[in-house]
Amino acid sequence: MPKTKKKKLKKHYINSVVEASDPTERRINFKEYTNNDLIKACANCSMCRDECPTYVVREAESFFAGGRMRILRTIVERGFPITDDFVEAMYL
């Protein structure tokens, strides 16, 4: 299987990821969005994924905006509780 090339991150991307590492600075109250149409607004095109610096590094669904919206939408639609563990996992 051919090895895929990873994008090199520009320094300002790396700095922004590091600066946003503090959970108190980046925590979103997901519970506020459970009855909001904003979680349904994502078109699921994944165009944001390849440009997302954290996804490029970690390659996990919860590391780009579209992935976070899909995960949150599924949690809300199925009526699962939004726990502190869930919120923390969204930012690991």
Backbone torsions as a table, in degrees:
resi	resn	phi	psi	omega
1	MET	NA	129.3	-178.4
2	PRO	-67.9	142.0	-180.0
3	LYS	-79.0	130.3	179.7
4	THR	-84.7	142.4	178.4
5	LYS	-82.5	135.6	174.7
6	LYS	-91.8	145.4	176.9
7	LYS	-67.7	144.6	171.3
8	LYS	-82.0	133.3	-180.0
9	LEU	-85.5	135.8	175.3
10	LYS	-74.4	153.6	-174.6
11	LYS	-56.7	-40.3	-177.6
12	HIS	-66.1	-28.7	174.8
13	TYR	-67.3	-45.8	-179.0
14	ILE	-62.2	-44.1	179.3
15	ASN	-61.6	-40.5	-178.7
16	SER	-67.2	-34.0	177.3
17	VAL	-67.1	-44.4	-179.8
18	VAL	-64.8	-43.4	-179.3
19	GLU	-63.9	-29.5	-178.9
20	ALA	-90.4	11.2	-176.9
21	SER	-75.4	-20.0	-178.8
22	ASP	-76.3	114.2	-176.4
23	PRO	-56.6	-31.4	-179.3
24	THR	-69.0	-23.8	179.8
25	GLU	-84.8	-24.1	-171.9
26	ARG	-118.9	3.7	-177.1
27	ARG	-69.5	131.6	176.6
28	ILE	-109.8	140.6	175.9
29	ASN	-82.7	91.4	-177.0
30	PHE	-59.3	-29.8	-178.2
31	LYS	-62.9	-28.1	178.0
32	GLU	-67.7	-22.9	-175.2
33	TYR	-96.3	-1.3	-173.9
34	THR	-66.6	-30.3	178.8
35	ASN	-107.8	22.9	-173.7
36	ASN	-111.0	138.7	-179.9
37	ASP	-71.0	-8.6	179.8
38	LEU	-61.5	-33.0	-180.0
39	ILE	-72.0	-15.9	177.8
40	LYS	-95.0	-7.6	-175.4
41	ALA	-74.6	-23.5	179.8
42	CYS	-63.1	130.9	-177.1
43	ALA	-85.3	0.4	180.0
44	ASN	58.2	31.7	-179.6
45	CYS	-83.4	-18.3	-179.6
46	SER	64.6	15.5	178.0
47	MET	-65.0	-26.8	-179.8
48	CYS	-74.3	-22.1	-174.2
49	ARG	-60.1	-50.1	-174.9
50	ASP	-70.7	-17.3	178.2
51	GLU	-98.1	-6.7	-176.7
52	CYS	-80.5	119.6	-176.9
53	PRO	-63.3	-34.4	179.6
54	THR	-73.9	-33.7	177.1
55	TYR	-68.5	-40.0	-180.0
56	VAL	-58.0	-38.1	-178.4
57	VAL	-79.6	-45.5	-171.1
58	ARG	-100.7	-23.2	179.8
59	GLU	50.2	49.0	176.4
60	ALA	-124.5	143.5	-176.0
61	GLU	-55.0	-35.6	-177.1
62	SER	-79.9	6.8	-178.2
63	PHE	-107.4	16.8	169.9
64	PHE	-143.4	157.0	-171.1
65	ALA	-55.1	-47.1	-178.9
66	GLY	-61.7	-39.6	178.1
67	GLY	-66.0	-41.7	178.0
68	ARG	-62.6	-41.1	179.7
69	MET	-65.1	-41.5	178.9
70	ARG	-63.5	-43.3	179.1
71	ILE	-64.0	-48.5	-179.4
72	LEU	-62.5	-43.6	-179.9
73	ARG	-60.3	-42.5	179.1
74	THR	-63.7	-43.2	179.0
75	ILE	-60.2	-46.2	-177.9
76	VAL	-67.8	-46.7	-177.7
77	GLU	-62.6	-33.3	-179.1
78	ARG	-90.4	-2.5	175.5
79	GLY	75.3	20.3	177.3
80	PHE	-73.3	148.7	178.4
81	PRO	-71.0	146.4	175.0
82	ILE	-96.5	100.3	-175.4
83	THR	-94.8	168.1	175.2
84	ASP	-61.9	-34.5	177.6
85	ASP	-62.5	-40.7	177.5
86	PHE	-62.3	-47.5	-179.1
87	VAL	-60.4	-44.3	178.9
88	GLU	-62.5	-41.5	-179.7
89	ALA	-63.8	-30.1	179.3
90	MET	-68.6	-17.3	-177.6
91	TYR	-117.5	10.6	178.4
92	LEU	-69.6	NA	NA
